[in-house]
Amino acid sequence: MTTPKVMGVLNITPDSFYDGGRHKNPDAVLTHTEKMLGEGATFIDVGAYSSRPGADDITEDEELRRILPVVDLILREFPDTLLSIDTFRSKVAEKCLQLGAVMINDISSGHLDNAMLKTISEFQVPYIAMHMRGNPQTMKTLTQNNDL
C-alpha cells in the first residue's frame, strides 16, 4: 500500500491530557467521529482508560462501562467505521471485538494482561503493540534507558 492510513483519536476519559474529556455524551462522540471520518480518518481509535502519566487507575468494569456504549453507538450510526480499541485489558478487547471493533491498540504490548495476545490470536485482528515502561501510574519515574 502506498496510501497512508490515518487514525482519528476519540478519548472518552474524563482526564485525558489530549482533549480534557470533551466527548462525554453521545452527541459529542458522534460529532467528533463524523468530523474525523469526514477529514479522511481510516480508523477511529477509542480509549476509555487514561494513559497520561500519573493517571488514576480504573477498574476493568469501569473501563467496560465507559467504552461498550460508545463502540455500540459509533457502529450503529457509522456501520462501516473501522474501530480500533485502545486498551491493555483482554476482556475489554474481547467485548469490543465481539461488538464489531477490528483492531486493538495496546499501550503495554501485552505486558499488563497475560491473556491479551491469546485474545488477539483468537480473533485474528491487527494489533498495535506500543512501548511503555511500567504503567501510567509509574511510567514518568522510569525514564532512564541504558540501551534502546
C-alpha positions as CSV (number, residue, x, y, z in Angstrom):
1,M,0.0,0.0,0.0
2,T,1.3,3.4,-0.9
3,T,-1.6,5.5,0.6
4,P,-1.1,6.5,4.2
5,K,-3.7,5.5,6.7
6,V,-4.9,8.0,9.2
7,M,-6.1,7.1,12.7
8,G,-8.5,9.5,14.4
9,V,-8.4,9.5,18.3
10,L,-11.6,9.5,20.4
11,N,-10.7,9.7,24.1
12,I,-13.7,9.1,26.3
13,T,-11.8,9.5,29.5
14,P,-12.7,12.4,31.8
15,D,-9.0,13.2,32.4
16,S,-7.3,12.9,29.0
17,F,-4.2,15.1,28.5
18,Y,-5.1,15.3,24.8
19,D,-8.6,16.7,24.9
20,G,-9.7,17.0,28.5
21,G,-12.7,14.7,28.3
22,R,-14.6,16.7,25.8
23,H,-16.5,13.7,24.5
24,K,-18.7,13.0,27.5
25,N,-22.1,12.5,25.8
26,P,-23.4,10.7,22.7
27,D,-23.8,13.8,20.6
28,A,-20.2,14.9,21.2
29,V,-19.0,11.4,20.4
30,L,-20.9,11.3,17.1
31,T,-20.0,14.8,16.1
32,H,-16.3,14.2,16.7
33,T,-16.4,10.8,15.0
34,E,-18.2,12.2,11.9
35,K,-15.7,15.1,11.8
36,M,-12.7,12.7,11.8
37,L,-14.2,10.4,9.2
38,G,-15.1,13.4,7.0
39,E,-11.5,14.6,7.3
40,G,-10.2,11.2,6.0
41,A,-9.6,9.1,9.0
42,T,-9.3,5.4,8.1
43,F,-9.6,4.2,11.7
44,I,-11.2,5.6,14.8
45,D,-9.2,4.7,17.9
46,V,-11.4,4.7,21.0
47,G,-9.9,4.7,24.5
48,A,-11.6,4.7,27.9
49,Y,-8.6,4.3,30.2
50,S,-6.4,7.3,30.6
51,S,-2.8,6.5,29.8
52,R,-1.5,10.0,30.6
53,P,1.4,10.0,33.1
54,G,0.1,9.7,36.6
55,A,-3.4,8.9,35.6
56,D,-5.7,7.2,38.1
57,D,-6.1,3.5,37.7
58,I,-9.7,2.5,37.0
59,T,-11.3,-0.9,37.3
60,E,-11.9,-3.2,34.3
61,D,-15.7,-2.8,35.0
62,E,-15.4,1.0,34.8
63,E,-13.5,0.8,31.5
64,L,-16.2,-1.5,30.1
65,R,-18.9,0.8,31.4
66,R,-17.3,3.7,29.5
67,I,-16.4,2.0,26.3
68,L,-19.1,-0.5,25.3
69,P,-21.9,2.0,24.8
70,V,-19.6,4.2,22.7
71,V,-18.5,1.3,20.5
72,D,-22.1,0.3,20.0
73,L,-23.2,3.9,19.3
74,I,-20.5,4.5,16.7
75,L,-21.0,1.2,14.9
76,R,-24.8,1.8,14.9
77,E,-24.5,5.3,13.4
78,F,-21.4,4.7,11.2
79,P,-21.6,0.9,10.5
80,D,-18.6,1.0,8.1
81,T,-16.2,2.5,10.6
82,L,-13.0,0.6,11.3
83,L,-12.8,0.9,15.1
84,S,-9.5,0.4,16.9
85,I,-9.8,-0.1,20.7
86,D,-7.1,1.4,22.9
87,T,-6.9,-1.0,25.8
88,F,-4.4,-3.2,27.6
89,R,-7.1,-5.5,29.0
90,S,-8.0,-8.6,27.2
91,K,-11.6,-8.7,28.5
92,V,-12.2,-5.1,27.2
93,A,-10.6,-6.1,23.9
94,E,-12.7,-9.2,23.6
95,K,-16.0,-7.5,24.3
96,C,-15.3,-4.7,21.9
97,L,-14.2,-7.1,19.1
98,Q,-17.4,-9.0,19.7
99,L,-19.4,-5.8,19.1
100,G,-17.5,-5.2,15.8
101,A,-14.2,-3.4,16.5
102,V,-11.5,-4.5,14.1
103,M,-8.1,-3.7,15.8
104,I,-6.5,-3.4,19.2
105,N,-4.1,-0.7,20.2
106,D,-2.3,-1.9,23.4
107,I,0.0,0.6,25.3
108,S,1.6,-2.3,27.1
109,S,2.4,-4.8,24.3
110,G,0.6,-7.5,26.3
111,H,2.7,-7.0,29.4
112,L,-0.1,-5.7,31.6
113,D,-2.5,-8.6,30.8
114,N,-1.1,-12.0,30.1
115,A,-4.3,-13.0,28.2
116,M,-4.1,-10.2,25.6
117,L,-2.0,-12.0,23.0
118,K,-4.2,-15.1,23.3
119,T,-7.3,-12.9,22.7
120,I,-5.7,-11.3,19.7
121,S,-4.8,-14.7,18.3
122,E,-8.3,-16.0,18.8
123,F,-9.9,-13.0,16.9
124,Q,-7.1,-12.8,14.3
125,V,-7.2,-8.9,14.2
126,P,-4.4,-6.4,13.7
127,Y,-2.6,-5.5,16.9
128,I,-0.6,-2.4,17.7
129,A,2.0,-3.1,20.3
130,M,3.1,0.1,22.0
131,H,6.1,0.6,24.2
132,M,5.8,1.7,27.8
133,R,7.9,1.2,30.9
134,G,5.8,0.4,34.0
135,N,2.2,1.6,33.8
136,P,0.5,5.0,33.6
137,Q,0.9,5.5,37.3
138,T,4.7,4.8,37.3
139,M,6.0,5.5,33.8
140,K,7.1,9.1,34.4
141,T,9.6,7.8,37.0
142,L,11.0,5.2,34.6
143,T,12.7,7.5,32.1
144,Q,16.3,6.2,32.2
145,N,17.1,3.9,29.2
146,N,20.6,2.5,29.1
147,D,20.3,0.6,25.8
148,L,17.4,1.3,23.5
